[in-house]
């Protein structure tokens, strides 16, 4: 199409929410006719009282204005440069245009959603749901017996999480910039300060994920469970000792040892804990063989999960069980909460009172609670104060 009104005058046009120009009527017509600009592009020239779609600009009789007016409410333009270098601002009540053919994700990325939608719905609700899903996938990856598969899953979830955080932060930041130009400076500043703080937290989580991936990769390359725990069978073949940290691959090694010693009846634990997923797999192997569990020294954190799976459970003199709430490298708070919920159900199924479980998860990750033997016996965490007699197997 062509623009025939005031061809001798300079024209301005809007594209992507930004005012462009001035250009000649001939150049503008070529852009419209060649498909560089859609027919409904907003245009203005001196003498027009307002912005109009290009396909409605021919034959206009509104020749009273001498300077570019504010763009209409349907255009996200925040500032229109005048020919004299001054700035002309759109009305403070403008609303971003609705682009029916463009995706929700693209509109957020450009900051075209309202600040409320960008910050509360996209940043918090959608971001929280995505983080929850990524946390579940990362937790599932830590349960894989194949280290290479675990590394691949962890790397994929880290990339997906990073891409989501970039999309959320950039889009919300741009929406805040537009809100500030529209007169909502206080809200925009508060949102952007919160985004900066969240970015520092996200950077910490990303670093922890990379540390976990690096450590897992090292273990995979050395073909050694991380971080190299030990499992040995007693001389009489009746006991198996597990000592060290429950890292990636520990459960696989533990099951292999059990498979070579059918006469084992008791597992002795000496561990500071480790990965909750590995501890649950070790616990499942103990429960499947209906083995007893005992502690010779310290059984802390995730180790207590394995201990609770024993048919009969007791402590050597001076031995201790240590509890605290969960902390997991590279895991989101949502995933940690899910792990806690799973463990609460497992404790309940084992007959552990809810008050005892509440006390466990009230201890911060950096702390440790060591219940007395009487407290452990009352909570059914240990079943006897004396070592039970092993049955013949």
C-alpha positions in Angstrom: 0.0 0.0 0.0 1.1 3.6 -0.2 0.8 6.7 2.1 -0.6 9.7 0.1 -1.3 12.2 2.9 1.3 15.0 3.1 3.9 13.2 1.0 6.3 16.2 1.3 6.4 15.8 5.1 8.5 13.5 7.3 6.8 10.5 8.8 7.2 8.5 12.1 6.2 4.9 12.5 6.1 2.4 15.4 7.7 -1.0 15.3 8.3 -3.3 18.3 7.1 -0.6 20.7 9.7 2.0 19.6 9.2 5.1 17.5 11.2 5.2 14.3 11.8 8.1 11.9 11.6 10.6 10.5 11.4 9.0 7.0 10.0 10.2 3.8 6.6 9.2 2.5 8.3 7.3 -0.3 10.4 5.3 2.0 7.5 4.5 4.3 5.4 3.4 1.3 8.2 1.1 0.2 8.4 -0.5 3.6 4.7 -1.0 3.8 4.4 -2.3 0.2 7.5 -4.6 0.5 6.2 -6.3 3.7 8.8 -4.8 6.0 5.9 -3.2 8.0 2.4 -4.6 8.4 -0.5 -2.6 7.1 -1.7 -1.8 10.6 1.5 -0.1 11.7 0.9 3.1 13.6 2.2 6.1 11.7 2.2 9.9 12.2 3.3 13.0 10.4 3.1 16.7 11.1 -0.5 17.9 10.7 -2.1 14.7 12.1 -3.7 15.0 15.5 -3.0 11.4 16.5 -1.3 8.2 15.5 -3.3 6.1 13.0 -2.8 2.7 11.4 -1.1 3.1 8.1 -4.0 1.6 6.1 -6.2 4.3 7.6 -3.8 7.2 7.1 -4.8 8.2 3.5 -7.2 11.1 3.1 -7.0 12.3 6.7 -8.2 15.8 7.3 -6.8 16.3 10.7 -4.1 18.9 9.9 -4.0 20.9 13.1 -1.1 19.4 15.1 2.4 20.5 14.6 4.3 18.0 16.9 4.1 14.2 17.4 1.4 13.3 19.9 1.5 10.3 22.3 0.9 6.9 20.8 -2.5 5.3 21.5 -3.2 3.1 24.4 -2.6 -0.1 22.3 1.0 0.8 21.6 3.7 0.1 24.3 5.8 3.2 23.3 7.2 4.9 26.3 9.0 7.8 24.6 8.6 9.5 21.2 11.6 11.5 20.1 10.6 14.9 18.6 12.5 16.4 15.7 14.0 19.0 17.9 15.5 16.4 20.2 12.9 16.7 22.9 11.1 13.7 24.5 7.4 13.2 24.2 5.9 10.6 26.6 2.9 8.4 26.1 0.0 8.6 28.5 0.6 7.0 31.9 -2.3 4.7 31.5 -1.2 3.0 28.4 -1.7 -0.7 28.1 0.7 -3.1 26.1 -0.7 -4.2 22.8 -2.2 -7.7 22.5 -0.3 -9.6 19.9 -2.5 -12.6 19.1 0.0 -14.3 16.9 2.9 -14.1 19.4 3.5 -16.5 22.3 3.1 -15.8 25.9 6.8 -16.6 26.4 7.9 -14.1 23.8 5.7 -11.3 25.3 7.1 -11.9 28.7 10.7 -11.8 27.3 10.0 -8.4 25.8 8.5 -7.1 29.0 5.0 -6.6 27.5 3.1 -8.2 30.3 2.0 -6.0 33.2 4.4 -5.8 36.1 1.9 -7.7 38.3 1.7 -10.5 35.8 5.4 -10.6 35.2 6.4 -10.6 38.8 3.7 -12.5 40.7 2.4 -14.9 38.1 5.4 -15.6 35.9 8.3 -15.0 38.4 6.7 -16.6 41.4 4.0 -19.0 40.3 5.4 -20.3 37.0 9.0 -20.0 38.3 8.2 -21.9 41.5 6.4 -24.7 39.6 9.3 -25.0 37.1 11.8 -25.1 40.0 9.7 -27.8 41.7 9.8 -30.0 38.6 13.5 -29.4 38.1 14.1 -30.4 41.7 12.2 -33.6 41.3 14.2 -34.5 38.2 17.5 -33.7 39.9 16.4 -35.8 42.9 15.5 -38.7 40.5 18.9 -38.3 38.8 20.7 -38.8 42.1 18.9 -42.2 42.5 20.3 -43.5 39.2 22.7 -46.4 39.6 24.5 -45.4 36.4 26.8 -42.4 37.2 26.9 -41.3 33.5 23.1 -41.2 33.4 23.1 -39.3 36.6 25.6 -36.7 35.3 23.6 -36.3 32.1 20.3 -35.8 34.0 21.9 -33.3 36.4 23.5 -31.3 33.6 20.2 -31.2 31.7 18.2 -30.0 34.7 20.8 -27.4 35.5 20.6 -26.0 31.9 16.8 -26.0 31.9 16.7 -24.3 35.3 19.3 -21.6 34.1 17.3 -20.9 30.9 14.1 -20.5 32.9 15.7 -18.1 35.4 17.2 -15.9 32.6 13.8 -15.8 30.8 12.0 -14.9 34.1 14.5 -12.3 35.2 15.0 -10.5 31.9 11.3 -10.3 31.1 10.4 -9.0 34.6 13.2 -6.5 34.5 12.0 -5.1 31.2 8.4 -4.9 32.5 9.7 -3.0 35.5 11.5 -0.5 33.2 8.3 0.1 31.3 6.4 0.6 34.5 8.9 3.1 35.7 8.6 5.1 32.5 4.9 5.0 33.0 5.1 6.7 36.4 5.3 3.6 38.6 8.9 4.1 39.7 8.5 2.9 43.3 7.0 -0.4 42.3 9.5 -0.9 39.6 12.4 -0.2 41.9 11.2 -2.6 44.6 10.7 -5.4 42.0 14.2 -4.8 40.5 15.9 -4.8 43.9 14.2 -8.2 44.6 15.3 -9.5 41.3 18.9 -8.5 42.1 18.7 -10.4 45.4 17.1 -13.4 43.8 19.9 -13.4 41.2 22.5 -13.7 43.9 20.6 -16.6 45.4 20.2 -18.3 42.0 23.9 -17.9 41.3 24.6 -19.7 44.5 22.3 -22.5 43.6 23.9 -22.8 40.1 27.3 -23.0 41.7 26.2 -25.8 44.0 24.7 -27.7 41.0 28.0 -27.3 39.2 29.9 -28.6 42.2 27.7 -31.6 42.4 28.0 -32.3 38.7 31.8 -31.9 38.9 32.1 -34.3 41.8 29.8 -36.8 40.2 31.8 -36.6 37.0 35.1 -37.2 38.9 33.6 -40.2 40.5 32.4 -41.6 37.2 35.8 -41.1 35.5 37.6 -42.9 38.4 34.9 -45.6 38.4 34.6 -45.1 42.1 31.5 -44.3 44.2 31.5 -40.7 45.4 33.0 -40.0 47.9 34.5 -43.4 48.2 32.8 -45.1 51.1 33.7 -48.6 52.2 31.7 -51.9 52.6 33.2 -55.1 54.0 31.9 -58.4 55.1 33.0 -59.9 58.5 35.2 -63.0 58.5 32.3 -65.3 59.5 30.0 -63.8 56.8 27.3 -62.8 59.3 27.9 -59.0 59.3 28.5 -56.3 56.8 30.1 -53.0 57.7 29.2 -49.8 55.9 31.5 -46.9 56.7 32.0 -43.5 55.1 29.8 -41.0 53.3 26.7 -42.2 51.4 27.6 -40.7 48.0 26.6 -41.5 44.4 27.1 -45.2 43.7 27.2 -46.2 47.3 24.0 -48.1 47.1 25.1 -50.0 44.0 28.3 -51.1 45.8 26.3 -52.1 48.9 23.9 -54.3 47.0 26.8 -56.0 45.2 28.3 -56.9 48.5 25.0 -58.3 49.8 24.7 -60.4 46.7 28.0 -62.1 47.4 27.2 -62.9 51.0 23.9 -64.7 51.4 24.6 -65.4 55.1 24.6 -61.8 56.2 22.1 -61.0 59.0 23.2 -57.6 60.3 24.5 -54.3 59.0 26.9 -52.2 61.0 26.7 -48.5 60.2 29.4 -45.9 60.7 28.6 -42.8 58.5 28.2 -39.1 58.7 25.3 -39.3 56.1 25.3 -38.1 52.5 22.8 -38.2 49.7 19.3 -39.0 50.8 18.5 -40.9 47.6 21.5 -43.2 48.2 20.5 -43.8 51.8 16.9 -44.8 50.7 18.3 -47.3 48.3 20.5 -48.8 51.0 17.5 -48.9 53.3 15.5 -50.7 50.7 18.2 -53.3 50.3 18.3 -53.8 54.0 14.6 -54.1 54.3 14.4 -56.6 51.4 16.8 -58.9 53.1 15.1 -58.3 56.6 18.5 -57.5 58.1 19.2 -56.1 61.5 21.0 -52.8 61.9 23.4 -51.5 64.5 25.7 -48.5 65.0 29.2 -48.8 66.4 30.0 -45.1 66.5 28.1 -42.3 64.8 25.2 -42.6 62.4 24.3 -39.1 61.3 21.8 -37.4 59.0 21.0 -39.6 56.0 22.6 -42.6 57.7 19.6 -42.8 60.1 17.3 -43.6 57.1 19.3 -46.7 56.5 19.4 -47.6 60.2 15.6 -47.3 60.6 15.1 -50.0 57.8 16.5 -52.7 60.0 14.3 -55.4 61.5 16.0 -55.1 64.9 17.9 -51.9 65.7 20.3 -51.2 68.5 23.4 -49.1 69.5 26.8 -50.1 70.8 27.9 -48.4 74.0 28.8 -44.8 73.2 27.2 -45.0 69.7 25.0 -42.1 68.6 22.3 -41.2 66.1 22.3 -37.6 64.9 19.4 -35.8 63.2 18.8 -32.5 61.5 16.7 -31.1 58.7 17.7 -31.7 55.1 20.2 -29.7 53.0 21.1 -31.0 49.6 23.6 -29.6 47.1 22.0 -28.3 43.9 18.5 -29.0 45.1 15.7 -26.4 45.2 13.8 -25.7 48.4 10.8 -27.3 46.9 12.7 -30.6 46.3 14.1 -30.5 49.8 10.6 -30.1 51.2 9.4 -33.0 49.1 12.2 -35.2 50.6 11.2 -34.1 54.0 7.5 -35.1 53.3 8.6 -38.5 52.1 10.7 -39.1 55.1 7.9 -38.1 57.5 5.7 -40.8 55.9 8.5 -43.4 56.2 9.0 -42.5 59.9 5.3 -42.7 60.5 5.1 -46.2 58.9 8.0 -47.3 61.1 6.0 -46.2 64.2 8.0 -43.1 65.0 5.8 -40.6 66.8 5.1 -37.3 65.0 6.5 -35.3 67.9 9.9 -37.0 67.4 9.8 -36.3 63.7 8.9 -32.7 64.2 11.9 -32.3 66.5 14.1 -33.8 63.8 13.1 -31.3 61.2 13.1 -28.4 63.5 16.9 -28.7 63.8 18.7 -26.5 61.2 20.9 -28.2 58.6 24.0 -26.8 60.3 23.0 -28.3 63.6 22.7 -31.8 65.0 20.4 -33.4 67.6 21.6 -36.4 69.4 18.7 -38.1 71.3 19.4 -40.2 74.4 18.9 -44.0 74.3 15.7 -43.7 76.3 14.3 -41.1 73.8 15.3 -43.4 70.9 13.7 -46.4 72.5 10.5 -44.5 73.3 10.3 -43.3 69.7 10.8 -46.8 68.4 13.9 -45.7 66.5 15.8 -48.5 68.4 14.0 -51.7 69.2 16.3 -53.0 72.0 19.1 -52.0 74.3 20.8 -55.4 73.9 22.1 -57.0 70.7 19.6 -59.4 69.3 20.7 -63.0 68.5 21.2 -63.5 64.8 19.1 -66.3 63.3 20.7 -68.9 61.1 20.6 -68.1 57.4 
